[in-house]
Amino acid sequence: MSEPAFLPLSIAVLTVSDTRTEETDKSGALLAERIVAAGHRLAEKRIVKDDVYAIRAVVAAWIADPEIDVVLTTGGTGITARDGTPEAVAVLLDKTIDGFGEMFRMLSYEEIGTSSLQSRCLAGVANSTFVFCLPGSAHACATGWDKILRAQLDIRTRPCNFAELLPRLRE
C-alpha cells in the first residue's frame, strides 16, 4: 500500500486575549507559522477578547464555513474568572475528543510538572470541523502543535490520523 499524498487542510486560528494585539500575539503567530510550514493553508487568524460570546461567535462562524477544516484557539483555557474558551466552545461540539486534553496534559506534565493541571484544553468535532483549544502560552502552543496536531493533521501519519477522517465527518 502506497503512502497517500499530503492533503493540505484549511486551518483558522483564534487568539483569545484581553491584552494581545497582532504585534504581541506570539502564540497565534507561532501556530500560523507552523500551519504554513507544514503545508496547510491559514484560512484566517483573529484575536478576540476573553468573552464567552465573542469567542463562540467567531468559532461558530468558522465551523459554519465549509471551507474551514480545522479551528485552533489559543488562550482562555485556564481557571481564572476571565478564562472562558472551554465554556464558549464546548456547547458547539457535536463530539468531544477527550484524549486530546488528556494527552496534552500528559505531555505538559513532562515539561512543566503539576502546573499542567491548570489547563482545560479540549477538542472535538463541530459541524464536520475539528476544533482544538490550546492554552495561551507560546510554549504550550508549540507543545500542542509539535507533539500532537502536526502528526494528526497530516494524512500520511500511520496508523491513523484526524485528516483521513474529514470525509467521514461529512457523511
DSSP file (Angstrom, degrees, kcal/mol; ACC not computed):
  #  RESIDUE AA STRUCTURE BP1 BP2  ACC     N-H-->O    O-->H-N    N-H-->O    O-->H-N    TCO  KAPPA ALPHA  PHI   PSI    X-CA   Y-CA   Z-CA
    1    1 A M              0   0    0      0, 0.0     2,-0.2     0, 0.0     0, 0.0   0.000 360.0 360.0 360.0 127.4    0.0    0.0    0.0
    2    2 A S        -     0   0    0      1,-0.1     0, 0.0     0, 0.0     0, 0.0  -0.477 360.0 -99.7 -84.3 154.4    1.5    3.3   -1.0
    3    3 A E        -     0   0    0     -2,-0.2    -1,-0.1     1,-0.1   153,-0.1  -0.489  42.7-112.9 -69.8 136.4    1.6    6.4    1.2
    4    4 A P        -     0   0    0      0, 0.0     2,-0.1     0, 0.0    -1,-0.1  -0.323  34.8-100.4 -67.3 155.0   -1.2    8.9    0.5
    5    5 A A        -     0   0    0      1,-0.1   150,-0.1   150,-0.0     0, 0.0  -0.448  50.3 -86.7 -71.2 148.5   -0.2   12.3   -1.0
    6    6 A F        -     0   0    0     -2,-0.1    -1,-0.1     1,-0.1   148,-0.1  -0.286  40.3-150.9 -55.2 138.4   -0.1   15.1    1.5
    7    7 A L        -     0   0    0    146,-0.1   148,-0.3    -3,-0.1     2,-0.2  -0.929   8.5-142.4-116.7 104.9   -3.5   16.8    1.9
    8    8 A P        -     0   0    0      0, 0.0     2,-0.3     0, 0.0    32,-0.2  -0.490  18.5-153.1 -69.2 132.6   -3.3   20.5    2.8
    9    9 A L        -     0   0    0     -2,-0.2    32,-3.1   144,-0.1     2,-0.7  -0.690  16.1-120.2-102.7 157.7   -6.0   21.5    5.3
   10   10 A S  E     -a   41   0A   0     -2,-0.3    59,-2.2    30,-0.2    60,-1.9  -0.888  38.2-175.3 -99.3 115.9   -7.6   24.9    5.7
   11   11 A I  E     -ab  42  70A   0     30,-3.0    32,-2.3    -2,-0.7    33,-0.7  -0.946  14.2-158.8-124.2 130.1   -7.0   25.9    9.3
   12   12 A A  E     -ab  44  71A   0     58,-2.6    60,-3.0    -2,-0.4     2,-0.5  -0.837   9.2-152.5-105.6 144.5   -8.2   29.0   11.2
   13   13 A V  E     -ab  45  72A   0     31,-2.7    33,-2.3    -2,-0.4     2,-0.5  -0.969   8.8-171.8-122.3 127.7   -6.5   30.4   14.3
   14   14 A L  E     -ab  46  73A   0     58,-2.9    60,-2.4    -2,-0.5     2,-0.5  -0.972   7.9-158.1-120.8 119.7   -8.3   32.4   17.1
   15   15 A T  E     -ab  47  74A   0     31,-2.9    33,-2.7    -2,-0.5     2,-0.7  -0.853   7.6-155.4 -94.7 128.1   -6.3   34.0   19.8
   16   16 A V  E     +a   48   0A   0     58,-3.1     2,-0.3    -2,-0.5    33,-0.2  -0.911  37.3 130.0-106.2 113.5   -8.3   34.7   23.0
   17   17 A S        -     0   0    0     31,-2.8    34,-0.1    -2,-0.7    -2,-0.1  -0.965  52.3-149.7-164.2 142.7   -6.9   37.6   25.0
   18   18 A D  S    S+     0   0    0     -2,-0.3    31,-0.1    31,-0.2    -1,-0.1   0.590 103.9  29.1 -85.2 -12.5   -7.9   40.8   26.6
   19   19 A T  S    S+     0   0    0      2,-0.1    -1,-0.1     5,-0.0     2,-0.1   0.643  91.2 101.9-124.0 -21.5   -4.4   42.3   26.1
   20   20 A R        -     0   0    0     28,-0.1     2,-0.2     4,-0.1    -3,-0.1  -0.371  41.7-173.4 -77.7 148.9   -2.7   40.9   23.0
   21   21 A T     >  -     0   0    0     -2,-0.1     4,-1.2     1,-0.0     3,-0.5  -0.719  47.0 -90.8-122.7 176.0   -2.5   42.6   19.6
   22   22 A E  T  4 S+     0   0    0     -2,-0.2     3,-0.2     1,-0.2     7,-0.1   0.860 129.1  51.7 -57.0 -34.3   -1.2   41.4   16.3
   23   23 A E  T  4 S+     0   0    0      1,-0.2    -1,-0.2     3,-0.0    -3,-0.1   0.804 118.6  34.0 -73.5 -29.8    2.2   42.7   17.3
   24   24 A T  T  4 S+     0   0    0     -3,-0.5     2,-1.8     1,-0.1     3,-0.2   0.378  84.3 110.1-108.3   3.4    2.3   40.9   20.6
   25   25 A D     X  +     0   0    0     -4,-1.2     4,-1.9    -3,-0.2     5,-0.2  -0.543  31.7 160.3 -83.7  78.6    0.4   37.7   19.8
   26   26 A K  H  > S+     0   0    0     -2,-1.8     4,-2.4     2,-0.2    -1,-0.2   0.867  71.6  51.4 -67.7 -37.1    3.3   35.2   19.9
   27   27 A S  H  > S+     0   0    0    109,-0.3     4,-2.4    -3,-0.2     5,-0.2   0.945 112.0  43.8 -68.7 -48.7    1.0   32.2   20.3
   28   28 A G  H  > S+     0   0    0      1,-0.2     4,-2.6     2,-0.2    -1,-0.2   0.897 115.2  50.4 -62.4 -39.9   -1.2   32.9   17.3
   29   29 A A  H  X S+     0   0    0     -4,-1.9     4,-2.7     2,-0.2    -2,-0.2   0.903 108.9  51.8 -64.7 -41.3    1.8   33.8   15.2
   30   30 A L  H  X S+     0   0    0     -4,-2.4     4,-2.5     2,-0.2    -2,-0.2   0.937 112.1  45.6 -60.4 -47.2    3.5   30.6   16.2
   31   31 A L  H  X S+     0   0    0     -4,-2.4     4,-2.6     1,-0.2    -2,-0.2   0.930 113.0  49.9 -62.9 -45.0    0.5   28.5   15.2
   32   32 A A  H  X S+     0   0    0     -4,-2.6     4,-2.1     1,-0.2     5,-0.2   0.916 111.8  49.2 -59.3 -43.7    0.1   30.4   12.0
   33   33 A E  H  X S+     0   0    0     -4,-2.7     4,-2.7     1,-0.2    -1,-0.2   0.926 113.1  45.6 -60.3 -47.5    3.8   29.9   11.1
   34   34 A R  H  X S+     0   0    0     -4,-2.5     4,-1.8     2,-0.2     6,-0.2   0.859 109.3  55.5 -69.4 -35.0    3.7   26.2   11.9
   35   35 A I  H  <>S+     0   0    0     -4,-2.6     5,-2.1    -5,-0.2     4,-0.3   0.952 113.7  40.3 -59.4 -50.3    0.5   25.7    9.9
   36   36 A V  H ><5S+     0   0    0     -4,-2.1     3,-1.5     1,-0.2    -2,-0.2   0.900 112.7  54.8 -67.6 -42.0    2.0   27.2    6.8
   37   37 A A  H 3<5S+     0   0    0     -4,-2.7    -1,-0.2     1,-0.3    -2,-0.2   0.823 105.0  54.9 -61.8 -30.8    5.4   25.5    7.3
   38   38 A A  T 3<5S-     0   0    0     -4,-1.8    -1,-0.3    -5,-0.2    -2,-0.2   0.560 124.4-104.6 -79.3  -7.9    3.6   22.1    7.5
   39   39 A G  T < 5S+     0   0    0     -3,-1.5    -3,-0.2    -4,-0.3    -2,-0.1   0.482  79.5 126.7  98.9   3.5    2.0   22.8    4.1
   40   40 A H      < -     0   0    0     -5,-2.1     2,-0.5    -6,-0.2    -1,-0.3  -0.352  61.5-108.5 -86.5 173.1   -1.5   23.7    5.3
   41   41 A R  E     -a   10   0A   0    -32,-3.1   -30,-3.0    -2,-0.1     2,-1.0  -0.898  17.0-135.4-106.6 128.9   -3.5   26.8    4.4
   42   42 A L  E     -a   11   0A   0     -2,-0.5   -30,-0.2   -32,-0.2     3,-0.1  -0.735  22.6-174.3 -80.3 106.0   -4.1   29.5    7.1
   43   43 A A  E     -     0   0A   0    -32,-2.3     2,-0.3    -2,-1.0   -31,-0.2   0.899  62.0 -26.3 -71.2 -42.0   -7.7   30.3    6.4
   44   44 A E  E     -a   12   0A   0    -33,-0.7   -31,-2.7    -3,-0.1     2,-0.4  -0.959  51.0-152.9-168.3 153.8   -8.0   33.2    8.9
   45   45 A K  E     +a   13   0A   0     -2,-0.3     2,-0.3   -33,-0.2   -31,-0.2  -0.988  25.0 163.8-138.0 127.5   -6.3   34.5   12.0
   46   46 A R  E     -a   14   0A   0    -33,-2.3   -31,-2.9    -2,-0.4     2,-0.4  -0.921  28.1-141.2-139.5 163.9   -8.1   36.7   14.5
   47   47 A I  E     +a   15   0A   0     -2,-0.3     2,-0.3   -33,-0.2   -31,-0.2  -0.996  23.0 177.3-124.9 132.3   -7.9   38.0   18.1
   48   48 A V  E     -a   16   0A   0    -33,-2.7   -31,-2.8    -2,-0.4   -28,-0.1  -0.947  34.3 -99.4-130.6 155.9  -10.9   38.3   20.4
   49   49 A K        -     0   0    0     -2,-0.3     2,-2.4   -33,-0.2   -31,-0.2  -0.281  48.7 -94.7 -64.5 156.9  -11.4   39.4   24.0
   50   50 A D  S    S+     0   0    0    -34,-0.1     2,-0.4     4,-0.1    -1,-0.1  -0.493  80.5 132.0 -77.5  76.2  -11.8   36.7   26.5
   51   51 A D     >  -     0   0    0     -2,-2.4     4,-2.8     1,-0.1     3,-0.3  -0.997  58.7-137.5-132.3 123.6  -15.6   36.8   26.4
   52   52 A V  H  > S+     0   0    0     -2,-0.4     4,-2.5     1,-0.2     5,-0.2   0.861 103.8  45.1 -51.0 -43.5  -17.6   33.6   26.0
   53   53 A Y  H  > S+     0   0    0      2,-0.2     4,-2.0     1,-0.2    -1,-0.2   0.849 112.4  49.7 -75.7 -33.9  -20.0   35.1   23.5
   54   54 A A  H  > S+     0   0    0     -3,-0.3     4,-1.7     2,-0.2    -2,-0.2   0.919 114.6  45.8 -67.6 -43.3  -17.3   36.8   21.4
   55   55 A I  H  X S+     0   0    0     -4,-2.8     4,-2.6     1,-0.2     5,-0.3   0.952 113.4  49.1 -61.5 -50.2  -15.3   33.5   21.3
   56   56 A R  H  X S+     0   0    0     -4,-2.5     4,-2.8    -5,-0.3     5,-0.2   0.869 107.5  55.3 -60.4 -38.5  -18.4   31.5   20.5
   57   57 A A  H  X S+     0   0    0     -4,-2.0     4,-1.9     2,-0.2    -1,-0.2   0.920 111.3  43.1 -62.9 -44.1  -19.5   33.8   17.7
   58   58 A V  H  X S+     0   0    0     -4,-1.7     4,-2.3     2,-0.2    -2,-0.2   0.949 116.7  45.9 -68.3 -47.9  -16.1   33.5   15.8
   59   59 A V  H  X S+     0   0    0     -4,-2.6     4,-2.6     1,-0.2     5,-0.2   0.909 112.1  52.4 -62.5 -41.0  -15.9   29.7   16.3
   60   60 A A  H  X S+     0   0    0     -4,-2.8     4,-1.2    -5,-0.3    -1,-0.2   0.902 109.6  49.0 -61.5 -41.1  -19.5   29.3   15.3
   61   61 A A  H  X S+     0   0    0     -4,-1.9     4,-0.6    -5,-0.2    -1,-0.2   0.904 112.6  48.2 -65.1 -40.6  -18.9   31.3   12.1
   62   62 A W  H >< S+     0   0    0     -4,-2.3     3,-0.8     1,-0.2     6,-0.3   0.888 110.0  49.7 -70.0 -38.4  -15.8   29.3   11.2
   63   63 A I  H 3< S+     0   0    0     -4,-2.6    -1,-0.2     1,-0.2    -2,-0.2   0.740 108.3  55.6 -73.7 -18.4  -17.4   25.9   11.8
   64   64 A A  H 3< S+     0   0    0     -4,-1.2    -1,-0.2    -5,-0.2    -2,-0.2   0.627  88.8  90.6 -82.0 -13.8  -20.3   27.0    9.6
   65   65 A D    X<  -     0   0    0     -3,-0.8     3,-1.9    -4,-0.6    -4,-0.0  -0.745  66.8-156.0 -86.5 113.2  -17.9   27.8    6.8
   66   66 A P  T 3  S+     0   0    0      0, 0.0    -1,-0.1     0, 0.0    -4,-0.0   0.645  90.1  65.4 -65.7 -12.0  -17.5   24.6    4.6
   67   67 A E  T 3  S+     0   0    0     -5,-0.1     2,-0.5     2,-0.0   -57,-0.1   0.596  86.8  80.8 -84.6 -10.7  -14.0   25.8    3.5
   68   68 A I    <   +     0   0    0     -3,-1.9   -57,-0.2    -6,-0.3     3,-0.1  -0.865  49.1 175.4-102.6 124.6  -12.6   25.6    7.0
   69   69 A D        +     0   0    0    -59,-2.2    61,-2.2    -2,-0.5     2,-0.4   0.788  67.6  23.5 -92.4 -34.1  -11.4   22.1    8.1
   70   70 A V  E     -bc  11 130A   0    -60,-1.9   -58,-2.6    59,-0.2     2,-0.5  -0.992  57.5-159.0-141.1 140.2   -9.9   22.9   11.5
   71   71 A V  E     -bc  12 131A   0     59,-2.8    61,-2.7    -2,-0.4     2,-0.5  -0.989  10.8-169.7-118.7 127.7  -10.2   25.6   14.1
   72   72 A L  E     -bc  13 132A   0    -60,-3.0   -58,-2.9    -2,-0.5     2,-0.4  -0.973   3.0-170.0-114.5 129.2   -7.4   26.2   16.6
   73   73 A T  E     -bc  14 133A   0     59,-2.9    61,-3.1    -2,-0.5     2,-0.4  -0.894   3.5-163.7-113.0 151.2   -7.9   28.5   19.6
   74   74 A T  E     +bc  15 134A   0    -60,-2.4   -58,-3.1    -2,-0.4    62,-0.3  -0.991  52.0  20.6-133.9 126.8   -5.2   29.7   21.9
   75   75 A G  S    S+     0   0    0     59,-2.2   -58,-0.1    -2,-0.4    59,-0.1  -0.104  80.2  71.3 105.0 157.1   -5.9   31.2   25.3
   76   76 A G        +     0   0    0    -60,-0.2     9,-1.7     9,-0.1   -59,-0.1   0.658  64.7 112.9  77.8  17.2   -8.7   31.3   27.8
   77   77 A T        +     0   0    0      8,-0.2    43,-2.0     7,-0.1    -1,-0.1   0.358  52.5  94.4-103.0   6.1   -8.2   27.7   28.9
   78   78 A G  S    S-     0   0    0     41,-0.2    41,-0.1    42,-0.1     7,-0.0   0.136  84.8-104.5 -80.9-158.8   -7.1   28.4   32.5
   79   79 A I  S    S+     0   0    0      5,-0.0    40,-0.1     3,-0.0    -1,-0.1   0.264  75.3 113.1-118.2  10.8   -9.1   28.6   35.6
   80   80 A T  S >  S-     0   0    0      1,-0.1     3,-1.4     2,-0.0    -2,-0.0  -0.303  83.0 -99.0 -79.3 170.7   -9.3   32.3   36.3
   81   81 A A  T 3  S+     0   0    0      1,-0.3    -1,-0.1    -2,-0.0     0, 0.0   0.816 122.6  49.5 -59.3 -32.8  -12.5   34.3   36.2
   82   82 A R  T 3  S+     0   0    0    -31,-0.0     2,-0.9     2,-0.0    -1,-0.3   0.525  83.6 102.5 -87.2  -5.3  -11.8   35.6   32.6
   83   83 A D    <   +     0   0    0     -3,-1.4     4,-0.1     1,-0.2    -6,-0.1  -0.687  35.5 142.6 -83.3 106.5  -10.9   32.2   31.2
   84   84 A G     >  +     0   0    0     -2,-0.9     4,-2.3     2,-0.1     5,-0.2   0.308  26.8 108.3-129.5   9.8  -13.9   31.1   29.1
   85   85 A T  H  > S+     0   0    0     -9,-1.7     4,-2.5     1,-0.2     5,-0.3   0.927  82.6  49.5 -60.4 -46.8  -12.8   29.4   26.0
   86   86 A P  H  > S+     0   0    0      0, 0.0     4,-2.8     0, 0.0    -1,-0.2   0.912 113.3  47.4 -59.3 -39.5  -13.9   25.9   27.1
   87   87 A E  H  > S+     0   0    0      1,-0.2     4,-0.7     2,-0.2    -2,-0.2   0.871 113.3  49.1 -67.5 -35.5  -17.4   27.2   28.0
   88   88 A A  H  < S+     0   0    0     -4,-2.3    -1,-0.2     1,-0.1    -3,-0.2   0.889 121.8  32.4 -68.9 -39.1  -17.6   29.1   24.7
   89   89 A V  H >X S+     0   0    0     -4,-2.5     3,-2.1    -5,-0.2     4,-0.8   0.848 102.6  71.4 -91.0 -37.6  -16.6   26.1   22.6
   90   90 A A  H >< S+     0   0    0     -4,-2.8     3,-0.9    -5,-0.3    -1,-0.1   0.843  95.1  55.0 -53.3 -39.9  -18.0   23.1   24.4
   91   91 A V  T 3< S+     0   0    0     -4,-0.7    -1,-0.3     1,-0.2    -2,-0.1   0.695 105.5  54.6 -69.8 -16.5  -21.6   23.8   23.6
   92   92 A L  T <4 S+     0   0    0     -3,-2.1    -1,-0.2    -4,-0.2     2,-0.2   0.665  86.7 102.7 -86.9 -17.5  -20.8   23.9   19.9
   93   93 A L    <<  -     0   0    0     -3,-0.9    33,-0.3    -4,-0.8     3,-0.1  -0.454  48.9-169.3 -76.6 135.2  -19.2   20.5   19.8
   94   94 A D  S    S+     0   0    0     31,-3.1     2,-0.3     1,-0.3    32,-0.2   0.800  83.8  10.0 -83.2 -35.3  -21.1   17.5   18.4
   95   95 A K  E    S-D  125   0A   0     30,-1.7    30,-2.7     2,-0.0    -1,-0.3  -0.994  74.7-135.9-143.1 144.9  -18.5   15.1   19.8
   96   96 A T  E     -D  124   0A   0     -2,-0.3     2,-0.6    28,-0.3    28,-0.3  -0.726   5.0-146.6 -99.0 153.7  -15.6   15.6   22.1
   97   97 A I    >>  +     0   0    0     26,-2.8     3,-1.6    -2,-0.3     4,-0.7  -0.784  22.8 177.3-114.1  81.9  -12.1   14.2   21.6
   98   98 A D  H 3> S+     0   0    0     -2,-0.6     4,-1.8     1,-0.3     3,-0.3   0.820  71.1  66.6 -60.0 -34.3  -11.3   13.6   25.3
   99   99 A G  H 3> S+     0   0    0      1,-0.2     4,-3.0     2,-0.2    -1,-0.3   0.759  90.5  65.6 -61.1 -25.0   -7.9   12.1   24.5
  100  100 A F  H <> S+     0   0    0     -3,-1.6     4,-2.9     2,-0.2    -1,-0.2   0.967 105.8  40.1 -62.8 -52.6   -6.6   15.4   23.2
  101  101 A G  H  X S+     0   0    0     -4,-0.7     4,-2.5    -3,-0.3     5,-0.2   0.898 117.0  50.8 -62.8 -40.2   -6.8   17.2   26.6
  102  102 A E  H  X S+     0   0    0     -4,-1.8     4,-2.0     2,-0.2    -2,-0.2   0.937 114.0  43.5 -62.8 -46.8   -5.5   14.1   28.4
  103  103 A M  H  X S+     0   0    0     -4,-3.0     4,-2.7     2,-0.2     5,-0.2   0.907 112.4  53.0 -67.0 -41.1   -2.5   13.7   26.0
  104  104 A F  H  X S+     0   0    0     -4,-2.9     4,-2.7    -5,-0.3    -2,-0.2   0.937 110.8  46.3 -59.7 -46.5   -1.8   17.4   26.1
  105  105 A R  H  X S+     0   0    0     -4,-2.5     4,-2.3     2,-0.2    -1,-0.2   0.864 111.3  52.9 -66.2 -34.4   -1.7   17.5   29.9
  106  106 A M  H  X S+     0   0    0     -4,-2.0     4,-1.4     2,-0.2    -2,-0.2   0.945 112.8  43.4 -63.2 -48.0    0.5   14.4   30.0
  107  107 A L  H  X S+     0   0    0     -4,-2.7     4,-0.7     1,-0.2    -2,-0.2   0.898 114.2  50.9 -64.4 -40.1    3.0   16.0   27.6
  108  108 A S  H >X S+     0   0    0     -4,-2.7     4,-3.9    -5,-0.2     3,-0.9   0.871 103.0  59.7 -64.9 -37.3    2.8   19.2   29.5
  109  109 A Y  H 3X S+     0   0    0     -4,-2.3     4,-1.8     1,-0.3    -1,-0.2   0.893 101.1  54.9 -58.1 -39.6    3.5   17.4   32.8
  110  110 A E  H 3< S+     0   0    0     -4,-1.4    -1,-0.3     1,-0.2    -2,-0.2   0.774 119.6  33.6 -63.5 -25.3    6.8   16.2   31.3
  111  111 A E  H << S+     0   0    0     -3,-0.9    -2,-0.2    -4,-0.7    -1,-0.2   0.826 137.0  14.2 -99.2 -39.9    7.7   19.8   30.6
  112  112 A I  H >< S-     0   0    0     -4,-3.9     3,-1.1     1,-0.3    -3,-0.2   0.305  90.1-140.8-125.9   8.3    6.1   21.9   33.5
  113  113 A G  G >< S-     0   0    0     -4,-1.8     3,-2.0    -5,-0.5    -1,-0.3  -0.311  70.4  -8.7  68.7-147.2    5.1   19.3   36.1
  114  114 A T  G >  S+     0   0    0      1,-0.3     3,-1.9     2,-0.2    -1,-0.2   0.596 115.2  83.6 -67.6 -10.4    1.9   19.6   38.1
  115  115 A S  G X  S+     0   0    0     -3,-1.1     3,-1.8     1,-0.3    -1,-0.3   0.727  73.4  79.0 -61.9 -19.0    1.2   23.1   36.7
  116  116 A S  G X  S+     0   0    0     -3,-2.0     3,-1.6     1,-0.3    -1,-0.3   0.724  75.4  75.0 -61.5 -20.6   -0.3   21.2   33.7
  117  117 A L  G <  S+     0   0    0     -3,-1.9    -1,-0.3     1,-0.3    -2,-0.2   0.754  83.0  67.6 -61.6 -23.8   -3.4   20.6   35.9
  118  118 A Q  G <  S+     0   0    0     -3,-1.8     2,-0.5    -4,-0.2    -1,-0.3   0.558  80.2  96.2 -77.0  -7.2   -4.3   24.2   35.3
  119  119 A S    <   -     0   0    0     -3,-1.6   -41,-0.2    -4,-0.2   -14,-0.1  -0.716  45.9-178.1 -89.0 130.0   -5.0   23.6   31.6
  120  120 A R        +     0   0    0    -43,-2.0    -1,-0.1    -2,-0.5   -42,-0.1  -0.168  26.9 157.5-111.8  37.0   -8.6   23.0   30.5
  121  121 A C        +     0   0    0    -20,-0.1     2,-0.3   -21,-0.1    13,-0.2  -0.266  15.1 175.1 -60.9 150.5   -7.7   22.5   26.8
  122  122 A L  E     - E   0 133A   0     11,-0.9    11,-3.3   -22,-0.1     2,-0.3  -0.944  16.9-160.5-151.0 169.7  -10.2   20.5   24.9
  123  123 A A  E     + E   0 132A   0     -2,-0.3   -26,-2.8     9,-0.2     2,-0.3  -0.979  19.4 137.6-151.4 160.7  -11.0   19.3   21.4
  124  124 A G  E     -DE  96 131A   0      7,-2.2     7,-2.8   -28,-0.3     2,-0.4  -0.979  46.5 -82.4-177.9-170.8  -13.9   18.0   19.4
  125  125 A V  E     +DE  95 130A   0    -30,-2.7   -31,-3.1    -2,-0.3   -30,-1.7  -0.968  34.4 179.0-118.8 132.3  -15.9   17.9   16.2
  126  126 A A  E >  S- E   0 129A   0      3,-2.7     3,-1.2    -2,-0.4   -33,-0.1  -0.973  73.1 -19.3-136.0 118.5  -18.4   20.6   15.4
  127  127 A N  T 3  S-     0   0    0     -2,-0.4     3,-0.1     1,-0.3    -1,-0.1   0.903 127.9 -51.1  50.6  47.6  -20.3   20.6   12.1
  128  128 A S  T 3  S+     0   0    0      1,-0.2     2,-0.4    41,-0.1    -1,-0.3   0.701 116.9 115.4  66.1  22.3  -17.7   18.3   10.5
  129  129 A T  E <   - E   0 126A   0     -3,-1.2    -3,-2.7    40,-0.1     2,-0.3  -0.977  65.6-127.9-122.6 133.4  -14.9   20.7   11.6
  130  130 A F  E     -cE  70 125A   0    -61,-2.2   -59,-2.8    -2,-0.4     2,-0.4  -0.633  25.2-166.3 -77.4 137.3  -12.2   19.8   14.1
  131  131 A V  E     -cE  71 124A   0     -7,-2.8    -7,-2.2    -2,-0.3     2,-0.4  -0.995   7.2-177.3-128.6 127.6  -11.8   22.2   16.9
  132  132 A F  E     -cE  72 123A   0    -61,-2.7   -59,-2.9    -2,-0.4     2,-0.6  -0.991  10.5-158.6-127.5 126.3   -8.8   22.3   19.3
  133  133 A C  E     -cE  73 122A   0    -11,-3.3   -11,-0.9    -2,-0.4   -59,-0.2  -0.915  17.0-177.7-110.1 112.9   -8.5   24.7   22.2
  134  134 A L  E     -c   74   0A   0    -61,-3.1   -59,-2.2    -2,-0.6   -57,-0.1  -0.687  31.5 -95.9-105.2 157.3   -4.9   25.2   23.4
  135  135 A P        -     0   0    0      0, 0.0    -1,-0.1     0, 0.0     9,-0.1  -0.129  38.3-110.1 -62.8 171.5   -3.6   27.3   26.3
  136  136 A G  S    S+     0   0    0    -62,-0.3  -109,-0.3     4,-0.1     2,-0.2   0.590  82.7  99.8 -86.3 -11.7   -2.3   30.8   25.6
  137  137 A S  S  > S-     0   0    0      1,-0.1     4,-2.2  -110,-0.1     5,-0.2  -0.505  72.2-132.9 -78.6 145.8    1.4   30.5   26.1
  138  138 A A  H  > S+     0   0    0      1,-0.2     4,-2.4     2,-0.2     5,-0.2   0.875 108.7  55.5 -61.6 -36.8    3.6   30.1   23.0
  139  139 A H  H  > S+     0   0    0      1,-0.2     4,-2.3     2,-0.2    -1,-0.2   0.919 107.8  48.0 -62.6 -43.1    5.3   27.2   24.7
  140  140 A A  H  > S+     0   0    0      2,-0.2     4,-2.7     1,-0.2    -1,-0.2   0.889 111.0  51.1 -65.0 -38.9    2.0   25.4   25.2
  141  141 A C  H  X S+     0   0    0     -4,-2.2     4,-2.7     2,-0.2     5,-0.3   0.895 109.2  50.9 -65.0 -39.2    1.0   26.0   21.6
  142  142 A A  H  X S+     0   0    0     -4,-2.4     4,-2.9     2,-0.2     5,-0.4   0.919 111.2  48.6 -63.2 -43.1    4.4   24.6   20.4
  143  143 A T  H  X S+     0   0    0     -4,-2.3     4,-2.3     1,-0.2     5,-0.4   0.946 113.2  47.0 -60.4 -49.3    3.8   21.5   22.5
  144  144 A G  H  X>S+     0   0    0     -4,-2.7     5,-2.8     2,-0.2     4,-1.0   0.909 120.6  37.0 -60.8 -44.6    0.3   21.1   21.2
  145  145 A W  I  <>S+     0   0    0     -4,-2.7     5,-3.2     3,-0.2     6,-0.3   0.965 121.7  41.7 -72.9 -52.9    1.3   21.5   17.5
  146  146 A D  I  <5S+     0   0    0     -4,-2.9    -3,-0.2    -5,-0.3    -2,-0.2   0.838 124.6  33.4 -67.8 -34.5    4.6   19.8   17.5
  147  147 A K  I  <5S+     0   0    0     -4,-2.3    -1,-0.2    -5,-0.4    -3,-0.2   0.596 136.9   4.6-102.8 -11.6    3.7   16.8   19.6
  148  148 A I  I  X5S+     0   0    0     -4,-1.0     4,-2.1    -5,-0.4    -3,-0.2   0.571 123.1  44.1-131.6 -62.2    0.1   16.2   18.7
  149  149 A L  I  ><S+     0   0    0     -5,-2.8     4,-2.3     1,-0.2    -4,-0.2   0.855 103.2  60.6 -69.9 -39.3   -1.5   18.3   16.0
  150  150 A R  H  4<S+     0   0    0     -5,-3.2    -1,-0.2    -6,-0.2    -4,-0.1   0.931 114.9  36.6 -54.7 -47.0    1.2   18.3   13.3
  151  151 A A  H >4 S+     0   0    0     -6,-0.3     3,-1.4    -3,-0.2     6,-0.4   0.912 117.1  50.7 -72.5 -42.7    1.1   14.5   13.0
  152  152 A Q  H 3< S+     0   0    0     -4,-2.1    11,-1.6     1,-0.3    10,-1.4   0.723 110.3  49.8 -72.5 -19.6   -2.7   14.1   13.5
  153  153 A L  T 3< S+     0   0    0     -4,-2.3     2,-0.6     9,-0.2    -1,-0.3   0.280  93.9  89.3 -98.4  10.5   -3.5   16.7   10.8
  154  154 A D    X   -     0   0    0     -3,-1.4     3,-2.2    -5,-0.1    10,-0.1  -0.940  68.6-151.3-109.3 115.7   -1.1   15.0    8.3
  155  155 A I  T 3  S+     0   0    0     -2,-0.6    -1,-0.1     1,-0.3     6,-0.1   0.658  92.9  65.4 -61.5 -16.3   -2.9   12.4    6.3
  156  156 A R  T 3  S+     0   0    0   -153,-0.1    -1,-0.3  -149,-0.1     2,-0.2   0.568  74.0 111.7 -83.7  -8.8    0.4   10.5    5.9
  157  157 A T    <   -     0   0    0     -3,-2.2    -6,-0.0    -6,-0.4     0, 0.0  -0.483  66.8-114.8 -69.3 130.6    0.6    9.7    9.7
  158  158 A R  S    S+     0   0    0     -2,-0.2    -2,-0.1     1,-0.2    -3,-0.0  -0.922  83.1  17.5-119.0 144.8    0.1    6.0   10.4
  159  159 A P  S    S-     0   0    0      0, 0.0     2,-0.3     0, 0.0    -1,-0.2  -0.962 128.2 -31.5 -86.5 -17.4   -1.7    4.0   11.6
  160  160 A C        -     0   0    0      5,-0.0     2,-0.3     3,-0.0     3,-0.1  -0.977  54.6-175.1-157.1 168.1   -4.4    6.7   11.6
  161  161 A N        -     0   0    0     -2,-0.3     4,-0.5     1,-0.1    -8,-0.1  -0.974  39.4-107.3-160.0 165.9   -5.0   10.4   11.8
  162  162 A F  S >> S+     0   0    0    -10,-1.4     3,-1.1    -2,-0.3     4,-0.7   0.862 110.6  64.4 -69.0 -36.0   -7.6   13.1   12.0
  163  163 A A  G >4 S+     0   0    0    -11,-1.6     3,-0.9     1,-0.3    -1,-0.2   0.879  99.3  52.1 -58.8 -40.0   -7.0   14.3    8.4
  164  164 A E  G 34 S+     0   0    0      1,-0.2     4,-0.3   -10,-0.1    -1,-0.3   0.714 104.7  58.6 -70.5 -17.9   -8.2   11.0    7.0
  165  165 A L  G X> S+     0   0    0     -3,-1.1     4,-1.5    -4,-0.5     3,-0.6   0.651  79.1  91.4 -83.7 -15.7  -11.4   11.2    9.0
  166  166 A L  H XX S+     0   0    0     -3,-0.9     4,-0.8    -4,-0.7     3,-0.7   0.890  85.7  48.2 -50.1 -50.0  -12.5   14.5    7.5
  167  167 A P  H >4 S+     0   0    0      0, 0.0     3,-0.7     0, 0.0    -1,-0.3   0.873 110.7  52.7 -60.6 -33.5  -14.5   13.0    4.6
  168  168 A R  H X4 S+     0   0    0     -3,-0.6     3,-0.9    -4,-0.3    -2,-0.2   0.734  99.2  62.8 -74.3 -21.9  -16.2   10.6    7.1
  169  169 A L  H << S+     0   0    0     -4,-1.5    -1,-0.2    -3,-0.7    -3,-0.1   0.762 103.0  51.8 -69.2 -23.6  -17.2   13.5    9.3
  170  170 A R  T <<        0   0    0     -4,-0.8    -1,-0.2    -3,-0.7    -2,-0.2   0.358 360.0 360.0 -96.2   4.6  -19.3   14.8    6.4
  171  171 A E    <         0   0    0     -3,-0.9    -1,-0.2    -4,-0.1    -2,-0.1   0.497 360.0 360.0 -67.2 360.0  -21.2   11.5    5.8
